[in-house]
Amino acid sequence: MAYSEDHIALAAEYALGTLDAGERAQVETMMAVDTEFTAIVHAWEYRLGVLNQMVGSIEPRPIVWENIKAAIGHSTESQAPLVLPEAPPPPPPEPPAEPVATAVVAGALPVAMDRSIDNSNVIELAGRAKRWRSVASVATALAAALIGMLAVQVYRPELLPDGLRPKPRIQTVEVKTPAPQPVPSAQYVALLQRDGGSPAFILTVDAATKNFTVRKVGADAEPGKSFELWLISDQLPQPRSLGVIGGSDFTARPVLADYDAGTINSALYAVTVEQAGGSPDGKPHSTPIFTGKLIETVPAAR
C-alpha cells in the first residue's frame, strides 16, 4: 500500500514521541489494523534508536523526586476552587431590515460568504507544515548524530558502547622466510694409485654427510674377480671393508657414517682384488694394489 507524506510524518512523530494523545491514539489504531504501517513505525523507531544509544542513561538524585512531590502537594493545597463564569443573556432580536437596505445587504452578501469559507484546508496545511518541520528536525538530528558517531568511531572509538564500537580488523600476513642456503661442507679427495703411478680410482668424501664416491679412472677387474675398498687405521684392530667397487664409473656408499672424522681423515684407503662379490669373511685376501690418503680440497664454510 502506498502511504502519503502525512502517514510517514505521523509514523516519524510517533516514534519520536511528539504527538498529542489524540494523534497517538490514531496512530495506534492504524497500527492495530495495518501491518505495513506498523512496519513503517518500527523502521522509524530503529533509525531514531541510534539517538538513545548515543546518550547514556542518568539516574536523578533522590532529592529531585522529593521536590516534585512537595511541589505537587503545595500546588494542590493552594489552588482555589474552579468557578465557571455564568453564560451571558441572549441578545434581543434585531428589527426586520427595511426594503431600502436590501441593496446594502445584498452588496454585503459576498463579504459574509467569504467570511463563512471553511477553514479546514488552512488547518490541514498548518498540520502538514508542523509535521514536516518535525520530520525535518528529526532528520537533521539523525544526520548530526550519525556524523558524530562516525567521527567518534574514527577518532575515539573507546567512547562508544560495546555494540557500536567498530570491530578490529585482523589481517593475516604470511611472511615467507627464504630457506637458508646450505652451508658448504668440507670435501676430501684421495687418489688411489700404485707406487706413484697413474690413479686407478678417485675417492671423494663429504665431511658433513660422510658419504663417499669412488670414481673408476684406469683400472679394470680381472674376469671372476672384484675390486674391494678398505679403510686401514691404527685406531682399528684390522682393516674394515667399505664394500665392493661396482663395474660402473661411479660407486657411492654411505658406510663412513660409522666412523668419526679423525679416523676418516687420517686413515689409509686401499683396494684389493677379491673373488667375485668381495671378501666372504670381511678380511682382505690379497695385498693392496692401489692406496691413497685423503686431502682437503674444499674447506668448510666459517
Secondary structure, 3 states (H helix, E strand, C coil): CCCCHHHHHHHHHHHHCCCCHHHHHHHHHHHHHCHHHHHHHHHHHHHHHHHHHHCCCCCCCHHHHHHHHHHHHHHHHHCCCCCCCCCCCCCCCCCCCCHHHHHHHHHHHHHHHHHCCCCHHHHHHHHHHHHHHHHHHHHHHHHHHHHHHHHHHHHCHHHCCCCCCCCCCCCCCCCCCCCCCCCCCCEEEEEEECCCCCEEEEEEEECCCCCEEEEECCCCCCCCEEEEEEEECCCCCCCEEEEECCCCCEEEECHHHHCCHHHHHHCEEEEEEEECCCCCCCCCCCCCCEEEECEEEECCCC
